């Protein structure tokens, strides 16, 4: 792909491998790596907040800063190398999580589908995605194996690594309601200790979910610093500087597909997600991964404005791919091979549309 890259904002034509891995949002992580965060938000003439570093959380770039201090390796090489290492760590942790509930054959096939998925190349570039996915799979594994002390530590780190920790708060709350319902309707035991555990984890993850907003507010002196920064990325689509939960998908549908058709397409996606989450193959993954996947999709539906980065933002919902693996693990080798071929073609399409830059380009990965 680098060999067909023309001159662009970041590199000359046909850049080297590591140069090509550090375009797009990797630039923001390098800015944080080099200079940290602004104490005053940059604004336009009308007072609206411009895109700035507060949209990107500090664990990944500060980890790289520490490794740079220890090794002397520059950001260009360090960022993709560390990201790739965490990509492998994510795959291994996801495998450990999956074999708690499904067979080894199914888990290995699930890992193949995850590793070859459309946006999987993001796991080797200078982004925080692979680190966040490692922390998500680790948190789910620790919760399933009841190691709550380590779980809270991982959740705390995740809260300043990538947005989305509120999905864990929703997951714990849904599990509490589910267990309570099963006790009332089916007589299943829901011990007081487990009630306290789920209630506490809901509260802790809920508070941690707002940690970065609070840090940004204290540092900049603006309570809405993080929110206004995030909204700056969608201003070109919506002409709005306010967040209206659960409207972004419908606005995006109308923007990309036209009014009427776009909204119907979104409702179709919601119906498909609801169906997929209730299939036998996804149920086989266990309550932890299934409820987290549902919660993460609800989180995205509430706050995200879909555009070209959607495949990347859907990666934490890898439970859906694991469900597909459970459903297709017994298929013939040619059938499973065809799925992998389609996945690789999806990667090529993703790289051509999203990663390769051709000005003016409005399809960020």
N, C-alpha and C positions, 0 to 999 in steps of 0.2 A: 504494500500500500504506500509506503514511503517513496517508492520509486516512481509513482505517478502523482506525487504531491507537487503542486506548483509553488512558486514563491507565495508567501503568506505573511500574516501579521507577526508570526513567531520565528519562522525559519526561511531559509532559502529553498529553492526547488530541490527535490530528492534529498531530504535531510537524512542524517545518520539515525540509527535505531533509537538511541537515547534521546536525541533531540525531538524525534517524532513522538515519543512517549510523554513529552512534557509540554504539550500545547493545550489549548482550551483552559479549563479551570485549574490545571496544574500551575498556571501562572499565579493564581491567587494564593495557592499554598506556598509557593516560593516567596511571594511578597510577605506572608506572615512569618515564614522561616527567616527571612532577612530582617524585617522591620517591625514585626508584631502587628498590633491593631491601632487604628486611629482613635484618638480621644475625642475628636470632633468629627461628626459625620459630614461627608461631602454632600453638598446640595446643589440643585439646579437653580436657575434664576427665579423660578416660581416657588422655591422653598421645598420642593419634593426631594427626597433622599436619593442620591445616586447609588449605583452598584458599588459595593465596597467589601472589605475583608471580613466584616462581621457576619456575613452569610456563611463563612467557613469556620468550623470549630477547630480548636487548637491542638488536640492530642497528636494528630498525625504530623503537622509541621514542627511542633515542639519536640516530638520524639526524634525527628530527623535532625533538628538542631543539636540535640544531645549526642546523637550518633556522629554528626559532623565534627563536634568538639573532640570526641574520642578517637575518630579514625582519620579525620581530615578529608574524607571523600566529599566531593561537592554535591549539591542538591540534584543536579541533572542525572547523576548516576544513582545517588542514594535513594531518591524517591521511588523510581520504578523497581529497584531491587528489593527494597523493604516492602513495597506493595505486593510484589510477587510472592515473597516469603509468607506474608499474611494470607495471600490467596491460597497457598498450599495448606496453611494452618486452618483456614476456614473449611476447606474440603475435608480434612482429617477430622475436625470437630463435628462437622455436619454428619459425617459417616458414623461417628460414635453416638451421636444423637439418634440417628435413624435406626441403628441396630438395637436400640432399646425396645423398639416396637415392631419392626419388620424383619424379614429374613436377610441374611447376608447377601444373597443373590439380588434381592430387590434393592437393598441399600447401595450395592455397587453400581447397579444400573441407574439408580437415582443420582449418584455422584457423577456418572458419565453425562446424564442429561443436564445437570447443573453446570458442569465444567464446559460443555459445548453449547450452552445456551447463547442466544443472540448477543447479549451485552457482556458476555464473559470476558472479552478482551479488556474491559475496564479494570479487571483484577490485576493487570500488569502495568498500568500506567500510574502517573504521579498523583493519584487521587486517594482519598481515605476510604473508598468503598470496601476494599478487601479487609482492612482492619475492622471496619464496622461490622461486616458480615461475620468475621471471626468472633467478635464480641457478642453478637446476637446469638449465634449458634452455641457459644460457650454458656451464655446466660440461660438458654433453654435447657441445655444439658445439666447445668448445675441445679436448676429448678426441678427438673425431672428426677434427679438423684438426691434431692433434699440437702444441698450444701448451701444453705442460705447466707452464711457469712460471706463466702466467696461470691455468691450471686449478687449481693448488694454492692460489693466492690466493683464487679464487672459492670453493673448497671450505672454506677457513678462514673466510671471511665467512659462508657458509651454515651452518657448524657452530654459530654463535651467532645465527642468524636464526630457524630453525624446526627442530624435531626431524626426524630421518630420514637424517642423513648416513651412518649405518651401511649404508644401502642402496647407497651408492656403493662402500663397502668390499666388500660382497658382490658387486656387479657386476664390479669389477676382478678379484676372486678367481675368479668363474665364467668370466670371459673367459680368464684364465690356464689354468684346467682345460680349457676348450673348445679353446683353441689347442693345448694339449699333446696332447689326445685326437686332434685332427685330424692332427697331425704323426705320431703313432704309428700311427693306423689308415688314414690316407689319404695320407700322405707330404707333407702341406702344410708349407711352411717356417715355423718358429717361431724366429726369430732370437734369439740371446742378448740383444741389446740390447732387444728387445721383452719378453723374459722379465723382465729387470731392471726395465724400465719398469712393467709390470703388478704385479710384486711390490712395488715401491716405492710405487706409488699405493695398493695395498691397505693397506700398513702406515700410510701417512700419513693416509688417510681413516679408517682404523680408530682411530687415536689421536685425530684430530680429532672423531670421533664421540662421544668421551667428554669432550670439552673442557668443556662446560657443566656436566656432573656434577662435574668437578674444581673448577671455579670456584665452584659453589654450596657444595661441601664445604668449601673453604678459607675462604669468606666467613662461613659459618654455624657452622663447627666440627662439622658433622654430615656424615659420609661419605655417608649416604643421603638428604641433603636434597632433591635433585631428584627422586629416585625416589619418596620418600614424598609429596612435593608432588603429583606426577602421579597417584599412587594415590588421593589425596583426592577426585579428581573421579569415581572409579568406586565409592567406598565405599558409596554409596546403593544400588548395584545388587548388589554382590558381598559386602558385609559383611566384606571382607578388606583387610588392609593390606600384603599380600605380593604380589609379582609372580611369577606362575607362567607362564613363556613358553608360547605356543601353546595356552593354555586360554581366553583371553578371548572368542574368537569362539564357542566351544561354550557357555560360561557365558551369554553374551548370547543365543544362539539359544534356550537353554532358558528364560531369563528372559522373552523376548518372545513365543515361540511355544509354549512348553511342552516338558517333557522328552521326548526321543525325536524328536518332529517338528523341534525346533530344531536338534539335532545333525545330523539328516539334511539339513536345509536348508543347514547350513554345509558339509557334505561335497559337496552339489550345487554350491555356489558355488565350492569349490576345484576341482572337476572342470571347471566352466565356464571358470574362469580358465586352467587348464592347456590346455584346448582352444583358447581364444582366442589364447593366446600362441604356439600352434603353427600357427595358420592361415597360409595363403600371404600374406594381406594384411598381417599383423603382421610376418612374416618379411621382407617387402619394405622395412620401415623401416630395416633394417640392424641389426647386432649391438648397437651402442651403446644405442639407444633400446629395443630389444626386451629386452636383458638388464637394463637399468635398471628397466624396467616390471616385469619378473618379480621383481627384487630388492626393489623397493619394496613389492610386494604381499606378499612373504615377510616383510619387516620389519613391515608392518601386522599380518599374521597372527600374528607372534610377540609383539608388545607391545601392540596396540591392543584396546580393549574397544568393540565396535561399538554405537553408539546414534545419535541424530539427527544428529550431526556427521559421520557417515560419508561423505555425498556430498562434503563439503568436503575431508575427508582423502584422498579418492580422486583429487583433481585432479592430483597429480603423476604419476599413472598415465595421463596424457593420450595415451600411446602406443596405448592401446586404442581411443580415439576416432579417432586417426590411422589405425589399421588399418581401422576401419569406413569411414573416408573412402576409403581405397584400394579397398575392396571395392565401394563404392557410387558412386564418382566417375563411372562410365559410365551410371548409371541415368538415367531420364528426369527432366526438370525438375520435373514434378508430384511424382514420387516423392521427389526430394531436398527439394522444398518441404515435403512432408508431414513429413519428418524434422525440419526446422527448426520447423515449427508445433508438433510434439510436444515439441521441446526448449523452446520458449517456454512451453508449458503446464507443463512440468516446472519451469521457473523460478518460475512463479506458485505452483505447489504448494509448492515449497521455501520461498518467501517467506511463504506463509500458515502453513505448519506450523512452520517453524524461526525465521524472522526476526521476524514479527509476534508480539508478546508479549501473552499473556492469562493473568493469574495464576490459580492456580499453574501455571507453565509449566515442564515438564521436557523440552523439545525444543530445546535450544540449537543454534545453527547450527554 
